[in-house]
Amino acid sequence: MIIKFAENLRQLRESKGLSQKRLGELVGVNQRTISAWEKGICEPKYEILAKICEIFDETFDDILT
């Protein structure tokens, strides 16, 4: 599940023209954290995942699978 989330997050971010830094600002984390998520090193906590879903207008299922 981590790998699919990582791929989806990167694709969504790039499709909206957001940098890792800007997405981090929107959800309250730094650019390195966004990079770690996109590399599949770790995943965000539930509360931050909810913010990400809201920003990209996606459901949890869509962004995680």
Residue, then its C-alpha position, 0 to 999 in steps of 0.5 A: m500500500i505504501i508504494k501505491f500511495a507514493e506513486n499516487l501522491r507524486q502524480l497528483r502533486e505534479s498534475k496540480g503543479l505543486s512543488q513538494k515544498r508547497l504541498g508541505e506548506l499546505v499540509g503542515v510538514n516540510q519538503r523532506t517529509i513529502s519526499a519521504w512519502e513519495k519515495g515510499i519510506c513512510e506514510p502520513k498520519y490519518e489527519i494529514l492524509a485527510k488534508i491531502c485527500e481534501i486538497f486533491d479532491e480524492t477519497f482515501d481509497d483512491i489515494l491509497t490504492 
